[in-house]
């Protein structure tokens, strides 16, 4: 297992969820973007579990597919079926005009679904609490 990769995928997942929650303070709330970020956070959490299991994640946004693969590795992932199904709706459609009709109730459910997936995955993997590497640092550059 690539512990650094797992830690970074979890950190990016956490960042997407934190961003979604932060956007809830806007008026009007950008429901589409909040739901999209929840889907993205869940996707990254599931991919972190794949990496934890020494599997290279596929380039897909399909939460149902990602969850199915996790369930092959750990049957308890069946508990995330409804959450992944609901969040899957937000992978692309909300980013374009004339998409889904979203409400604050659906937005709140997306956040809860995302939190459940995140907590579920984190309970099954061991990641260090070290901060993510700063991707802006360039090795060998003098100040």
C-alpha positions in Angstrom: 0.0 0.0 0.0 1.2 3.5 -0.9 0.5 5.2 2.4 1.3 8.7 1.1 -1.1 8.2 -1.9 -3.9 7.0 0.5 -3.3 10.0 2.7 -3.4 12.5 -0.2 -6.6 11.0 -1.6 -8.2 11.3 1.8 -7.0 14.9 2.2 -8.4 15.8 -1.2 -11.7 14.1 -0.3 -11.8 16.1 2.9 -11.0 19.3 1.1 -13.9 18.8 -1.3 -16.3 18.1 1.5 -15.1 21.1 3.5 -15.5 23.3 0.4 -19.0 22.1 -0.1 -19.9 22.9 3.5 -18.2 26.3 3.2 -20.3 27.2 0.2 -23.5 26.5 2.2 -22.9 30.0 3.8 -23.4 31.7 0.4 -26.7 33.5 -0.5 -28.0 32.1 -2.7 -26.4 28.7 -2.1 -24.8 27.2 -5.2 -26.7 23.9 -4.8 -25.3 22.4 -8.0 -21.7 23.0 -7.0 -22.2 21.8 -3.4 -23.8 18.6 -4.6 -21.0 18.1 -7.2 -18.3 18.6 -4.6 -20.0 16.0 -2.4 -19.9 13.5 -5.3 -16.3 14.3 -5.9 -15.4 13.9 -2.2 -17.1 10.5 -2.1 -15.3 9.4 -5.3 -11.9 10.3 -3.8 -12.7 8.5 -0.6 -13.6 5.3 -2.4 -10.5 5.6 -4.6 -8.4 6.0 -1.4 -9.8 2.6 -0.3 -8.8 1.1 -3.6 -5.3 2.4 -3.2 -5.3 1.1 0.4 -6.1 -2.3 -1.1 -3.2 -2.0 -3.6 -5.5 -1.4 -6.5 -4.9 1.4 -9.0 -8.1 3.4 -9.2 -9.8 3.6 -12.6 -10.5 7.0 -14.2 -14.2 7.0 -13.6 -16.7 9.1 -11.7 -19.2 6.3 -11.3 -19.6 5.8 -7.6 -21.7 2.7 -8.0 -18.8 1.0 -9.9 -16.3 2.2 -7.4 -18.4 1.0 -4.5 -19.0 -2.4 -6.2 -15.2 -3.0 -6.4 -14.9 -2.0 -2.7 -17.7 -4.5 -1.8 -15.7 -7.3 -3.5 -12.9 -6.5 -1.1 -15.1 -5.8 1.9 -18.7 -6.9 1.9 -19.7 -4.2 4.4 -19.5 -1.6 1.6 -23.0 -2.9 0.7 -24.1 -0.4 3.4 -23.2 2.5 1.1 -25.4 1.5 -1.8 -28.1 4.2 -1.4 -25.6 7.0 -0.7 -23.5 6.2 -3.8 -26.6 5.9 -5.9 -27.9 9.3 -4.8 -24.6 11.0 -5.1 -23.9 9.5 -8.5 -26.5 11.9 -10.0 -24.2 14.8 -9.2 -21.1 13.6 -11.1 -21.7 15.8 -14.2 -25.3 16.9 -14.8 -25.4 19.7 -12.1 -22.4 21.4 -13.8 -24.5 22.3 -16.9 -27.6 24.4 -17.4 -31.0 22.8 -17.5 -29.9 19.9 -15.4 -31.3 18.6 -12.2 -33.8 20.5 -10.1 -32.0 20.7 -6.7 -33.4 21.9 -3.4 -31.7 22.6 -0.1 -33.2 19.4 1.2 -31.3 17.4 -1.5 -28.2 19.4 -0.9 -28.3 18.6 2.9 -28.8 14.9 2.0 -25.8 15.0 -0.4 -23.7 16.4 2.5 -24.9 13.7 4.9 -24.4 10.9 2.2 -20.8 12.2 1.6 -20.1 12.4 5.3 -21.3 8.8 5.8 -19.1 7.5 2.9 -16.1 9.4 4.2 -16.4 8.2 7.8 -17.1 4.6 6.6 -13.9 4.6 4.5 -11.7 6.2 7.1 -12.8 3.6 9.6 -11.4 0.9 7.3 -8.1 2.5 6.4 -5.2 3.7 8.5 -3.9 7.1 7.3 -1.3 9.2 9.0 -2.3 12.6 10.2 0.7 14.2 8.4 -0.2 17.2 6.3 -0.4 16.7 2.6 2.7 17.5 0.7 2.7 21.1 -0.7 2.4 20.7 -4.4 3.7 24.2 -5.0 7.1 23.5 -3.5 9.8 23.0 -6.2 12.8 21.0 -5.1 16.1 22.7 -5.7 14.8 26.2 -6.1 16.7 28.7 -4.0 15.0 31.7 -2.5 
